[in-house]
Amino acid sequence: MEIIIRNTSDQPIYDQICTQLKAQIVAGELEAGALLPSIRALAKDLKVSVITTKRAYDELEAEGYVYTVAGKGCFVAEKDLDLIREQKLKELEGHLSAAVQLARTCGLSREELLETLRILSEEDETQ
């Protein structure tokens, strides 16, 4: 398990931890049932507050990515791929809605917006 904290990011540290752990769980790098480092151990490894790692684990548990067993630790939950996909689609819709609003304020037509999305998508595929 690798987590990289960027102090220059506007994203809160707990959210950086959550985002990276979610990505590793979804990608299968962290398998269901895998024991995660303790809150204290992760805080020590990342050189962050125990409160920060606790918040990250609490967020992950609230979203169903992990579960806690008292006295044993925090474990990766079974993936509900449909639920994860639905959450990601909802997040995508929020970003696209913001893009549509921004395009409107710039005076872009629907066709120009779609062309921009197509170009960005093609660029991403080649990387």
PEMOJO-V606481 format. One record per pair of residues at least 6 apart in sequence whose ideal C-beta (glycine too) atoms are under 6 Angstrom apart, sorted by the first residue. I is the first residue (numbers start at 1). J is the second residue. Records with the same first field share a line. If there is no record, write none. Layout:
I = J ; J
//
This chain:
3 = 17 ; 20
5 = 13 ; 16 ; 46
13 = 48 ; 52
14 = 52 ; 55 ; 56
17 = 56
18 = 56 ; 59 ; 60
22 = 65
24 = 30
25 = 65 ; 76
26 = 84
30 = 76
32 = 76 ; 78
33 = 75
34 = 76
35 = 73 ; 75
36 = 74
39 = 50 ; 53 ; 54
40 = 50
42 = 53
43 = 50 ; 53
57 = 74
60 = 66
64 = 77
65 = 77
66 = 74 ; 76 ; 77
67 = 75 ; 77
68 = 74
103 = 113
//
